[in-house]
């Protein structure tokens, strides 16, 4: 097992506060928070990746396809499929 030693009074107080409020140990509270942050970062990376793919695909489309108003063709005035 590896150890993590963070020398920050603020970090300790925050972790202690969260652990006390949630009924978790300090280790469990910090681990949960780190997992949550990792998921958020991973989500951001996926959003960036799919945005980049979308932009790359857009460059391969014809001008007609880029300008196509698919909402008007596929959905009625109430937003329901035609």
PyMOL Python script that loads the backbone (N, CA, C, O; Angstrom):
from pymol import cmd

cmd.read_pdbstr("""\
ATOM      1  N   UNK A   1       0.840  -1.178   0.000  1.00  0.00           N
ATOM      2  CA  UNK A   1       0.000   0.000   0.000  1.00  0.00           C
ATOM      3  C   UNK A   1       0.883   1.238   0.000  1.00  0.00           C
ATOM      4  O   UNK A   1       1.877   1.309   0.723  1.00  0.00           O
ATOM      5  N   UNK A   2       0.514   2.195  -0.806  1.00  0.00           N
ATOM      6  CA  UNK A   2       1.242   3.463  -0.857  1.00  0.00           C
ATOM      7  C   UNK A   2       0.593   4.437   0.114  1.00  0.00           C
ATOM      8  O   UNK A   2      -0.590   4.325   0.435  1.00  0.00           O
ATOM      9  N   UNK A   3       1.373   5.374   0.564  1.00  0.00           N
ATOM     10  CA  UNK A   3       0.863   6.400   1.468  1.00  0.00           C
ATOM     11  C   UNK A   3       0.750   7.726   0.745  1.00  0.00           C
ATOM     12  O   UNK A   3       1.499   8.014  -0.189  1.00  0.00           O
ATOM     13  N   UNK A   4      -0.198   8.523   1.196  1.00  0.00           N
ATOM     14  CA  UNK A   4      -0.368   9.862   0.676  1.00  0.00           C
ATOM     15  C   UNK A   4      -0.324  10.795   1.871  1.00  0.00           C
ATOM     16  O   UNK A   4      -1.145  10.690   2.783  1.00  0.00           O
ATOM     17  N   UNK A   5       0.633  11.703   1.865  1.00  0.00           N
ATOM     18  CA  UNK A   5       0.802  12.609   2.985  1.00  0.00           C
ATOM     19  C   UNK A   5       0.689  14.032   2.458  1.00  0.00           C
ATOM     20  O   UNK A   5       1.592  14.537   1.791  1.00  0.00           O
ATOM     21  N   UNK A   6      -0.425  14.665   2.765  1.00  0.00           N
ATOM     22  CA  UNK A   6      -0.660  16.024   2.291  1.00  0.00           C
ATOM     23  C   UNK A   6      -0.474  16.972   3.470  1.00  0.00           C
ATOM     24  O   UNK A   6      -1.169  16.880   4.481  1.00  0.00           O
ATOM     25  N   UNK A   7       0.466  17.868   3.318  1.00  0.00           N
ATOM     26  CA  UNK A   7       0.791  18.802   4.401  1.00  0.00           C
ATOM     27  C   UNK A   7       0.075  20.122   4.168  1.00  0.00           C
ATOM     28  O   UNK A   7       0.677  21.124   3.779  1.00  0.00           O
ATOM     29  N   UNK A   8      -1.227  20.093   4.418  1.00  0.00           N
ATOM     30  CA  UNK A   8      -2.030  21.289   4.235  1.00  0.00           C
ATOM     31  C   UNK A   8      -3.132  21.284   5.276  1.00  0.00           C
ATOM     32  O   UNK A   8      -3.968  20.382   5.317  1.00  0.00           O
ATOM     33  N   UNK A   9      -3.118  22.302   6.113  1.00  0.00           N
ATOM     34  CA  UNK A   9      -4.174  22.403   7.120  1.00  0.00           C
ATOM     35  C   UNK A   9      -5.543  22.539   6.469  1.00  0.00           C
ATOM     36  O   UNK A   9      -6.525  21.968   6.943  1.00  0.00           O
ATOM     37  N   UNK A  10      -5.599  23.296   5.387  1.00  0.00           N
ATOM     38  CA  UNK A  10      -6.880  23.488   4.706  1.00  0.00           C
ATOM     39  C   UNK A  10      -7.403  22.162   4.149  1.00  0.00           C
ATOM     40  O   UNK A  10      -8.587  21.857   4.294  1.00  0.00           O
ATOM     41  N   UNK A  11      -6.538  21.375   3.517  1.00  0.00           N
ATOM     42  CA  UNK A  11      -6.954  20.088   2.965  1.00  0.00           C
ATOM     43  C   UNK A  11      -7.447  19.167   4.080  1.00  0.00           C
ATOM     44  O   UNK A  11      -8.457  18.481   3.925  1.00  0.00           O
ATOM     45  N   UNK A  12      -6.733  19.158   5.196  1.00  0.00           N
ATOM     46  CA  UNK A  12      -7.145  18.322   6.324  1.00  0.00           C
ATOM     47  C   UNK A  12      -8.510  18.762   6.851  1.00  0.00           C
ATOM     48  O   UNK A  12      -9.384  17.927   7.085  1.00  0.00           O
ATOM     49  N   UNK A  13      -8.694  20.047   7.034  1.00  0.00           N
ATOM     50  CA  UNK A  13      -9.969  20.551   7.562  1.00  0.00           C
ATOM     51  C   UNK A  13     -11.121  20.225   6.611  1.00  0.00           C
ATOM     52  O   UNK A  13     -12.196  19.816   7.051  1.00  0.00           O
ATOM     53  N   UNK A  14     -10.896  20.405   5.317  1.00  0.00           N
ATOM     54  CA  UNK A  14     -11.947  20.084   4.346  1.00  0.00           C
ATOM     55  C   UNK A  14     -12.282  18.594   4.363  1.00  0.00           C
ATOM     56  O   UNK A  14     -13.453  18.219   4.398  1.00  0.00           O
ATOM     57  N   UNK A  15     -11.264  17.756   4.340  1.00  0.00           N
ATOM     58  CA  UNK A  15     -11.482  16.311   4.362  1.00  0.00           C
ATOM     59  C   UNK A  15     -12.169  15.887   5.656  1.00  0.00           C
ATOM     60  O   UNK A  15     -13.083  15.062   5.636  1.00  0.00           O
ATOM     61  N   UNK A  16     -11.732  16.444   6.768  1.00  0.00           N
ATOM     62  CA  UNK A  16     -12.322  16.125   8.064  1.00  0.00           C
ATOM     63  C   UNK A  16     -13.798  16.543   8.105  1.00  0.00           C
ATOM     64  O   UNK A  16     -14.642  15.788   8.586  1.00  0.00           O
ATOM     65  N   UNK A  17     -14.103  17.723   7.609  1.00  0.00           N
ATOM     66  CA  UNK A  17     -15.479  18.217   7.570  1.00  0.00           C
ATOM     67  C   UNK A  17     -16.366  17.278   6.751  1.00  0.00           C
ATOM     68  O   UNK A  17     -17.452  16.892   7.186  1.00  0.00           O
ATOM     69  N   UNK A  18     -15.885  16.919   5.558  1.00  0.00           N
ATOM     70  CA  UNK A  18     -16.674  16.049   4.682  1.00  0.00           C
ATOM     71  C   UNK A  18     -16.828  14.658   5.297  1.00  0.00           C
ATOM     72  O   UNK A  18     -17.911  14.075   5.253  1.00  0.00           O
ATOM     73  N   UNK A  19     -15.761  14.135   5.862  1.00  0.00           N
ATOM     74  CA  UNK A  19     -15.833  12.813   6.489  1.00  0.00           C
ATOM     75  C   UNK A  19     -16.835  12.813   7.644  1.00  0.00           C
ATOM     76  O   UNK A  19     -17.629  11.883   7.786  1.00  0.00           O
ATOM     77  N   UNK A  20     -16.791  13.842   8.451  1.00  0.00           N
ATOM     78  CA  UNK A  20     -17.698  13.925   9.606  1.00  0.00           C
ATOM     79  C   UNK A  20     -19.151  14.041   9.145  1.00  0.00           C
ATOM     80  O   UNK A  20     -20.029  13.376   9.694  1.00  0.00           O
ATOM     81  N   UNK A  21     -19.406  14.882   8.141  1.00  0.00           N
ATOM     82  CA  UNK A  21     -20.774  15.075   7.635  1.00  0.00           C
ATOM     83  C   UNK A  21     -21.333  13.826   6.965  1.00  0.00           C
ATOM     84  O   UNK A  21     -22.533  13.562   7.040  1.00  0.00           O
ATOM     85  N   UNK A  22     -20.465  13.058   6.309  1.00  0.00           N
ATOM     86  CA  UNK A  22     -20.925  11.877   5.568  1.00  0.00           C
ATOM     87  C   UNK A  22     -20.823  10.593   6.373  1.00  0.00           C
ATOM     88  O   UNK A  22     -21.349   9.557   5.968  1.00  0.00           O
ATOM     89  N   UNK A  23     -20.149  10.659   7.512  1.00  0.00           N
ATOM     90  CA  UNK A  23     -19.977   9.464   8.329  1.00  0.00           C
ATOM     91  C   UNK A  23     -18.921   8.519   7.787  1.00  0.00           C
ATOM     92  O   UNK A  23     -18.888   7.343   8.150  1.00  0.00           O
ATOM     93  N   UNK A  24     -18.065   9.025   6.924  1.00  0.00           N
ATOM     94  CA  UNK A  24     -17.006   8.213   6.328  1.00  0.00           C
ATOM     95  C   UNK A  24     -15.694   8.458   7.058  1.00  0.00           C
ATOM     96  O   UNK A  24     -15.546   9.425   7.806  1.00  0.00           O
ATOM     97  N   UNK A  25     -14.756   7.565   6.824  1.00  0.00           N
ATOM     98  CA  UNK A  25     -13.406   7.800   7.324  1.00  0.00           C
ATOM     99  C   UNK A  25     -12.771   8.875   6.458  1.00  0.00           C
ATOM    100  O   UNK A  25     -13.266   9.187   5.375  1.00  0.00           O
ATOM    101  N   UNK A  26     -11.673   9.439   6.940  1.00  0.00           N
ATOM    102  CA  UNK A  26     -10.945  10.418   6.131  1.00  0.00           C
ATOM    103  C   UNK A  26     -10.510   9.800   4.808  1.00  0.00           C
ATOM    104  O   UNK A  26     -10.624  10.423   3.752  1.00  0.00           O
ATOM    105  N   UNK A  27     -10.016   8.582   4.874  1.00  0.00           N
ATOM    106  CA  UNK A  27      -9.553   7.898   3.665  1.00  0.00           C
ATOM    107  C   UNK A  27     -10.696   7.712   2.680  1.00  0.00           C
ATOM    108  O   UNK A  27     -10.534   7.983   1.490  1.00  0.00           O
ATOM    109  N   UNK A  28     -11.849   7.255   3.156  1.00  0.00           N
ATOM    110  CA  UNK A  28     -12.997   7.040   2.272  1.00  0.00           C
ATOM    111  C   UNK A  28     -13.496   8.354   1.685  1.00  0.00           C
ATOM    112  O   UNK A  28     -13.852   8.414   0.509  1.00  0.00           O
ATOM    113  N   UNK A  29     -13.523   9.400   2.495  1.00  0.00           N
ATOM    114  CA  UNK A  29     -13.988  10.705   2.011  1.00  0.00           C
ATOM    115  C   UNK A  29     -13.059  11.235   0.923  1.00  0.00           C
ATOM    116  O   UNK A  29     -13.527  11.693  -0.119  1.00  0.00           O
ATOM    117  N   UNK A  30     -11.766  11.177   1.153  1.00  0.00           N
ATOM    118  CA  UNK A  30     -10.795  11.671   0.165  1.00  0.00           C
ATOM    119  C   UNK A  30     -10.853  10.812  -1.099  1.00  0.00           C
ATOM    120  O   UNK A  30     -10.817  11.345  -2.209  1.00  0.00           O
ATOM    121  N   UNK A  31     -10.942   9.503  -0.944  1.00  0.00           N
ATOM    122  CA  UNK A  31     -11.020   8.606  -2.095  1.00  0.00           C
ATOM    123  C   UNK A  31     -12.258   8.905  -2.931  1.00  0.00           C
ATOM    124  O   UNK A  31     -12.174   8.982  -4.157  1.00  0.00           O
ATOM    125  N   UNK A  32     -13.409   9.075  -2.278  1.00  0.00           N
ATOM    126  CA  UNK A  32     -14.640   9.388  -3.008  1.00  0.00           C
ATOM    127  C   UNK A  32     -14.522  10.713  -3.759  1.00  0.00           C
ATOM    128  O   UNK A  32     -14.947  10.818  -4.909  1.00  0.00           O
ATOM    129  N   UNK A  33     -13.952  11.709  -3.118  1.00  0.00           N
ATOM    130  CA  UNK A  33     -13.792  13.006  -3.772  1.00  0.00           C
ATOM    131  C   UNK A  33     -12.830  12.929  -4.954  1.00  0.00           C
ATOM    132  O   UNK A  33     -13.061  13.560  -5.986  1.00  0.00           O
ATOM    133  N   UNK A  34     -11.763  12.166  -4.810  1.00  0.00           N
ATOM    134  CA  UNK A  34     -10.820  12.005  -5.917  1.00  0.00           C
ATOM    135  C   UNK A  34     -11.464  11.250  -7.083  1.00  0.00           C
ATOM    136  O   UNK A  34     -11.230  11.584  -8.245  1.00  0.00           O
ATOM    137  N   UNK A  35     -12.268  10.241  -6.775  1.00  0.00           N
ATOM    138  CA  UNK A  35     -12.976   9.516  -7.833  1.00  0.00           C
ATOM    139  C   UNK A  35     -13.950  10.437  -8.560  1.00  0.00           C
ATOM    140  O   UNK A  35     -14.061  10.391  -9.785  1.00  0.00           O
ATOM    141  N   UNK A  36     -14.651  11.269  -7.801  1.00  0.00           N
ATOM    142  CA  UNK A  36     -15.600  12.204  -8.409  1.00  0.00           C
ATOM    143  C   UNK A  36     -14.878  13.185  -9.336  1.00  0.00           C
ATOM    144  O   UNK A  36     -15.349  13.481 -10.434  1.00  0.00           O
ATOM    145  N   UNK A  37     -13.739  13.677  -8.880  1.00  0.00           N
ATOM    146  CA  UNK A  37     -12.957  14.610  -9.709  1.00  0.00           C
ATOM    147  C   UNK A  37     -12.445  13.914 -10.967  1.00  0.00           C
ATOM    148  O   UNK A  37     -12.444  14.506 -12.046  1.00  0.00           O
ATOM    149  N   UNK A  38     -12.011  12.662 -10.834  1.00  0.00           N
ATOM    150  CA  UNK A  38     -11.531  11.906 -11.988  1.00  0.00           C
ATOM    151  C   UNK A  38     -12.653  11.718 -13.006  1.00  0.00           C
ATOM    152  O   UNK A  38     -12.431  11.870 -14.207  1.00  0.00           O
ATOM    153  N   UNK A  39     -13.864  11.384 -12.530  1.00  0.00           N
ATOM    154  CA  UNK A  39     -15.009  11.236 -13.444  1.00  0.00           C
ATOM    155  C   UNK A  39     -15.299  12.545 -14.163  1.00  0.00           C
ATOM    156  O   UNK A  39     -15.573  12.548 -15.364  1.00  0.00           O
ATOM    157  N   UNK A  40     -15.240  13.651 -13.440  1.00  0.00           N
ATOM    158  CA  UNK A  40     -15.505  14.961 -14.056  1.00  0.00           C
ATOM    159  C   UNK A  40     -14.463  15.275 -15.124  1.00  0.00           C
ATOM    160  O   UNK A  40     -14.802  15.764 -16.202  1.00  0.00           O
ATOM    161  N   UNK A  41     -13.213  14.997 -14.830  1.00  0.00           N
ATOM    162  CA  UNK A  41     -12.148  15.256 -15.807  1.00  0.00           C
ATOM    163  C   UNK A  41     -12.302  14.355 -17.025  1.00  0.00           C
ATOM    164  O   UNK A  41     -12.123  14.793 -18.161  1.00  0.00           O
ATOM    165  N   UNK A  42     -12.634  13.102 -16.780  1.00  0.00           N
ATOM    166  CA  UNK A  42     -12.832  12.159 -17.870  1.00  0.00           C
ATOM    167  C   UNK A  42     -14.003  12.602 -18.732  1.00  0.00           C
ATOM    168  O   UNK A  42     -13.939  12.525 -19.959  1.00  0.00           O
ATOM    169  N   UNK A  43     -15.078  13.068 -18.091  1.00  0.00           N
ATOM    170  CA  UNK A  43     -16.242  13.553 -18.822  1.00  0.00           C
ATOM    171  C   UNK A  43     -15.856  14.749 -19.696  1.00  0.00           C
ATOM    172  O   UNK A  43     -16.244  14.821 -20.863  1.00  0.00           O
ATOM    173  N   UNK A  44     -15.094  15.683 -19.130  1.00  0.00           N
ATOM    174  CA  UNK A  44     -14.639  16.841 -19.904  1.00  0.00           C
ATOM    175  C   UNK A  44     -13.795  16.414 -21.096  1.00  0.00           C
ATOM    176  O   UNK A  44     -13.925  16.968 -22.187  1.00  0.00           O
ATOM    177  N   UNK A  45     -12.925  15.422 -20.882  1.00  0.00           N
ATOM    178  CA  UNK A  45     -12.084  14.936 -21.970  1.00  0.00           C
ATOM    179  C   UNK A  45     -12.929  14.297 -23.066  1.00  0.00           C
ATOM    180  O   UNK A  45     -12.638  14.471 -24.249  1.00  0.00           O
ATOM    181  N   UNK A  46     -13.975  13.559 -22.687  1.00  0.00           N
ATOM    182  CA  UNK A  46     -14.852  12.947 -23.675  1.00  0.00           C
ATOM    183  C   UNK A  46     -15.622  14.005 -24.457  1.00  0.00           C
ATOM    184  O   UNK A  46     -15.786  13.890 -25.672  1.00  0.00           O
ATOM    185  N   UNK A  47     -16.089  15.029 -23.761  1.00  0.00           N
ATOM    186  CA  UNK A  47     -16.805  16.112 -24.442  1.00  0.00           C
ATOM    187  C   UNK A  47     -15.881  16.781 -25.456  1.00  0.00           C
ATOM    188  O   UNK A  47     -16.284  17.041 -26.590  1.00  0.00           O
ATOM    189  N   UNK A  48     -14.640  17.060 -25.045  1.00  0.00           N
ATOM    190  CA  UNK A  48     -13.674  17.671 -25.957  1.00  0.00           C
ATOM    191  C   UNK A  48     -13.402  16.765 -27.157  1.00  0.00           C
ATOM    192  O   UNK A  48     -13.312  17.236 -28.291  1.00  0.00           O
ATOM    193  N   UNK A  49     -13.272  15.461 -26.899  1.00  0.00           N
ATOM    194  CA  UNK A  49     -12.994  14.505 -27.976  1.00  0.00           C
ATOM    195  C   UNK A  49     -14.139  14.483 -28.977  1.00  0.00           C
ATOM    196  O   UNK A  49     -13.902  14.568 -30.182  1.00  0.00           O
ATOM    197  N   UNK A  50     -15.378  14.370 -28.502  1.00  0.00           N
ATOM    198  CA  UNK A  50     -16.527  14.292 -29.411  1.00  0.00           C
ATOM    199  C   UNK A  50     -16.759  15.613 -30.127  1.00  0.00           C
ATOM    200  O   UNK A  50     -17.221  15.620 -31.268  1.00  0.00           O
ATOM    201  N   UNK A  51     -16.453  16.718 -29.486  1.00  0.00           N
ATOM    202  CA  UNK A  51     -16.555  18.021 -30.147  1.00  0.00           C
ATOM    203  C   UNK A  51     -15.542  18.113 -31.282  1.00  0.00           C
ATOM    204  O   UNK A  51     -15.857  18.583 -32.376  1.00  0.00           O
ATOM    205  N   UNK A  52     -14.328  17.661 -31.008  1.00  0.00           N
ATOM    206  CA  UNK A  52     -13.280  17.666 -32.035  1.00  0.00           C
ATOM    207  C   UNK A  52     -13.673  16.771 -33.213  1.00  0.00           C
ATOM    208  O   UNK A  52     -13.485  17.152 -34.368  1.00  0.00           O
ATOM    209  N   UNK A  53     -14.216  15.587 -32.927  1.00  0.00           N
ATOM    210  CA  UNK A  53     -14.650  14.674 -33.989  1.00  0.00           C
ATOM    211  C   UNK A  53     -15.762  15.313 -34.817  1.00  0.00           C
ATOM    212  O   UNK A  53     -15.765  15.211 -36.044  1.00  0.00           O
ATOM    213  N   UNK A  54     -16.701  15.970 -34.147  1.00  0.00           N
ATOM    214  CA  UNK A  54     -17.782  16.649 -34.853  1.00  0.00           C
ATOM    215  C   UNK A  54     -17.269  17.735 -35.785  1.00  0.00           C
ATOM    216  O   UNK A  54     -17.728  17.865 -36.920  1.00  0.00           O
ATOM    217  N   UNK A  55     -16.312  18.515 -35.291  1.00  0.00           N
ATOM    218  CA  UNK A  55     -15.741  19.577 -36.126  1.00  0.00           C
ATOM    219  C   UNK A  55     -14.988  18.999 -37.313  1.00  0.00           C
ATOM    220  O   UNK A  55     -15.062  19.538 -38.418  1.00  0.00           O
ATOM    221  N   UNK A  56     -14.258  17.898 -37.093  1.00  0.00           N
ATOM    222  CA  UNK A  56     -13.534  17.263 -38.196  1.00  0.00           C
ATOM    223  C   UNK A  56     -14.507  16.723 -39.239  1.00  0.00           C
ATOM    224  O   UNK A  56     -14.280  16.867 -40.440  1.00  0.00           O
ATOM    225  N   UNK A  57     -15.593  16.102 -38.778  1.00  0.00           N
ATOM    226  CA  UNK A  57     -16.583  15.568 -39.715  1.00  0.00           C
ATOM    227  C   UNK A  57     -17.283  16.675 -40.482  1.00  0.00           C
ATOM    228  O   UNK A  57     -17.623  16.502 -41.652  1.00  0.00           O
ATOM    229  N   UNK A  58     -17.499  17.799 -39.838  1.00  0.00           N
ATOM    230  CA  UNK A  58     -18.162  18.925 -40.506  1.00  0.00           C
ATOM    231  C   UNK A  58     -17.350  19.395 -41.721  1.00  0.00           C
ATOM    232  O   UNK A  58     -17.928  19.805 -42.728  1.00  0.00           O
ATOM    233  N   UNK A  59     -16.025  19.338 -41.630  1.00  0.00           N
ATOM    234  CA  UNK A  59     -15.192  19.776 -42.755  1.00  0.00           C
ATOM    235  C   UNK A  59     -15.341  18.847 -43.957  1.00  0.00           C
ATOM    236  O   UNK A  59     -15.044  19.243 -45.084  1.00  0.00           O
ATOM    237  N   UNK A  60     -15.797  17.620 -43.729  1.00  0.00           N
ATOM    238  CA  UNK A  60     -15.964  16.649 -44.818  1.00  0.00           C
ATOM    239  C   UNK A  60     -17.346  16.739 -45.464  1.00  0.00           C
ATOM    240  O   UNK A  60     -17.588  16.111 -46.495  1.00  0.00           O
ATOM    241  N   UNK A  61     -18.247  17.506 -44.873  1.00  0.00           N
ATOM    242  CA  UNK A  61     -19.615  17.604 -45.389  1.00  0.00           C
ATOM    243  C   UNK A  61     -19.695  18.612 -46.536  1.00  0.00           C
ATOM    244  O   UNK A  61     -18.917  19.562 -46.625  1.00  0.00           O
ATOM    245  N   UNK A  62     -20.651  18.365 -47.389  1.00  0.00           N
ATOM    246  CA  UNK A  62     -20.904  19.324 -48.465  1.00  0.00           C
ATOM    247  C   UNK A  62     -21.560  20.567 -47.867  1.00  0.00           C
ATOM    248  O   UNK A  62     -22.143  20.490 -46.786  1.00  0.00           O
ATOM    249  N   UNK A  63     -21.476  21.711 -48.547  1.00  0.00           N
ATOM    250  CA  UNK A  63     -22.128  22.922 -48.038  1.00  0.00           C
ATOM    251  C   UNK A  63     -23.631  22.723 -47.827  1.00  0.00           C
ATOM    252  O   UNK A  63     -24.204  23.262 -46.880  1.00  0.00           O
ATOM    253  N   UNK A  64     -24.265  21.948 -48.711  1.00  0.00           N
ATOM    254  CA  UNK A  64     -25.699  21.695 -48.563  1.00  0.00           C
ATOM    255  C   UNK A  64     -25.998  20.943 -47.264  1.00  0.00           C
ATOM    256  O   UNK A  64     -26.948  21.263 -46.550  1.00  0.00           O
ATOM    257  N   UNK A  65     -25.178  19.949 -46.975  1.00  0.00           N
ATOM    258  CA  UNK A  65     -25.393  19.152 -45.755  1.00  0.00           C
ATOM    259  C   UNK A  65     -25.125  19.995 -44.504  1.00  0.00           C
ATOM    260  O   UNK A  65     -25.838  19.869 -43.508  1.00  0.00           O
ATOM    261  N   UNK A  66     -24.106  20.847 -44.553  1.00  0.00           N
ATOM    262  CA  UNK A  66     -23.805  21.704 -43.395  1.00  0.00           C
ATOM    263  C   UNK A  66     -24.939  22.683 -43.125  1.00  0.00           C
ATOM    264  O   UNK A  66     -25.213  23.018 -41.972  1.00  0.00           O
ATOM    265  N   UNK A  67     -25.605  23.146 -44.194  1.00  0.00           N
ATOM    266  CA  UNK A  67     -26.670  24.144 -44.050  1.00  0.00           C
ATOM    267  C   UNK A  67     -28.054  23.535 -43.856  1.00  0.00           C
ATOM    268  O   UNK A  67     -29.029  24.266 -43.677  1.00  0.00           O
ATOM    269  N   UNK A  68     -28.154  22.209 -43.889  1.00  0.00           N
ATOM    270  CA  UNK A  68     -29.443  21.534 -43.781  1.00  0.00           C
ATOM    271  C   UNK A  68     -30.084  21.805 -42.425  1.00  0.00           C
ATOM    272  O   UNK A  68     -29.463  21.597 -41.383  1.00  0.00           O
ATOM    273  N   UNK A  69     -31.315  22.263 -42.447  1.00  0.00           N
ATOM    274  CA  UNK A  69     -32.072  22.511 -41.219  1.00  0.00           C
ATOM    275  C   UNK A  69     -32.837  21.238 -40.865  1.00  0.00           C
ATOM    276  O   UNK A  69     -34.030  21.117 -41.145  1.00  0.00           O
ATOM    277  N   UNK A  70     -32.136  20.300 -40.252  1.00  0.00           N
ATOM    278  CA  UNK A  70     -32.741  19.002 -39.970  1.00  0.00           C
ATOM    279  C   UNK A  70     -33.898  19.102 -38.984  1.00  0.00           C
ATOM    280  O   UNK A  70     -34.823  18.292 -39.036  1.00  0.00           O
ATOM    281  N   UNK A  71     -33.860  20.082 -38.090  1.00  0.00           N
ATOM    282  CA  UNK A  71     -34.978  20.241 -37.156  1.00  0.00           C
ATOM    283  C   UNK A  71     -36.277  20.518 -37.904  1.00  0.00           C
ATOM    284  O   UNK A  71     -37.316  19.941 -37.583  1.00  0.00           O
ATOM    285  N   UNK A  72     -36.222  21.390 -38.891  1.00  0.00           N
ATOM    286  CA  UNK A  72     -37.424  21.736 -39.653  1.00  0.00           C
ATOM    287  C   UNK A  72     -37.933  20.540 -40.454  1.00  0.00           C
ATOM    288  O   UNK A  72     -39.142  20.379 -40.621  1.00  0.00           O
ATOM    289  N   UNK A  73     -37.030  19.706 -40.946  1.00  0.00           N
ATOM    290  CA  UNK A  73     -37.444  18.548 -41.743  1.00  0.00           C
ATOM    291  C   UNK A  73     -37.916  17.373 -40.892  1.00  0.00           C
ATOM    292  O   UNK A  73     -38.745  16.580 -41.339  1.00  0.00           O
ATOM    293  N   UNK A  74     -37.403  17.255 -39.687  1.00  0.00           N
ATOM    294  CA  UNK A  74     -37.702  16.075 -38.876  1.00  0.00           C
ATOM    295  C   UNK A  74     -38.744  16.298 -37.783  1.00  0.00           C
ATOM    296  O   UNK A  74     -39.363  15.339 -37.321  1.00  0.00           O
ATOM    297  N   UNK A  75     -38.950  17.564 -37.358  1.00  0.00           N
ATOM    298  CA  UNK A  75     -39.839  17.836 -36.232  1.00  0.00           C
ATOM    299  C   UNK A  75     -40.875  18.892 -36.594  1.00  0.00           C
ATOM    300  O   UNK A  75     -40.608  19.805 -37.375  1.00  0.00           O
ATOM    301  N   UNK A  76     -42.063  18.749 -36.010  1.00  0.00           N
ATOM    302  CA  UNK A  76     -43.110  19.740 -36.270  1.00  0.00           C
ATOM    303  C   UNK A  76     -42.924  20.937 -35.352  1.00  0.00           C
ATOM    304  O   UNK A  76     -41.942  21.023 -34.616  1.00  0.00           O
ATOM    305  N   UNK A  77     -43.886  21.867 -35.405  1.00  0.00           N
ATOM    306  CA  UNK A  77     -43.772  23.113 -34.636  1.00  0.00           C
ATOM    307  C   UNK A  77     -43.824  22.896 -33.124  1.00  0.00           C
ATOM    308  O   UNK A  77     -43.477  23.802 -32.365  1.00  0.00           O
ATOM    309  N   UNK A  78     -44.255  21.703 -32.667  1.00  0.00           N
ATOM    310  CA  UNK A  78     -44.301  21.390 -31.232  1.00  0.00           C
ATOM    311  C   UNK A  78     -43.094  20.545 -30.806  1.00  0.00           C
ATOM    312  O   UNK A  78     -43.017  20.099 -29.661  1.00  0.00           O
ATOM    313  N   UNK A  79     -42.177  20.334 -31.712  1.00  0.00           N
ATOM    314  CA  UNK A  79     -40.976  19.558 -31.389  1.00  0.00           C
ATOM    315  C   UNK A  79     -41.176  18.055 -31.459  1.00  0.00           C
ATOM    316  O   UNK A  79     -40.327  17.290 -31.003  1.00  0.00           O
ATOM    317  N   UNK A  80     -42.303  17.627 -32.032  1.00  0.00           N
ATOM    318  CA  UNK A  80     -42.572  16.197 -32.148  1.00  0.00           C
ATOM    319  C   UNK A  80     -42.112  15.690 -33.508  1.00  0.00           C
ATOM    320  O   UNK A  80     -42.127  16.440 -34.485  1.00  0.00           O
ATOM    321  N   UNK A  81     -41.703  14.419 -33.583  1.00  0.00           N
ATOM    322  CA  UNK A  81     -41.280  13.878 -34.875  1.00  0.00           C
ATOM    323  C   UNK A  81     -42.419  13.943 -35.886  1.00  0.00           C
ATOM    324  O   UNK A  81     -43.583  13.727 -35.550  1.00  0.00           O
ATOM    325  N   UNK A  82     -42.063  14.242 -37.116  1.00  0.00           N
ATOM    326  CA  UNK A  82     -43.075  14.299 -38.190  1.00  0.00           C
ATOM    327  C   UNK A  82     -43.462  12.905 -38.613  1.00  0.00           C
ATOM    328  O   UNK A  82     -44.297  12.738 -39.502  1.00  0.00           O
TER     329      UNK A  82
END
""", "prot")
cmd.dss("prot")
cmd.show_as("cartoon", "prot")
cmd.util.cbc("prot")
cmd.orient("prot")
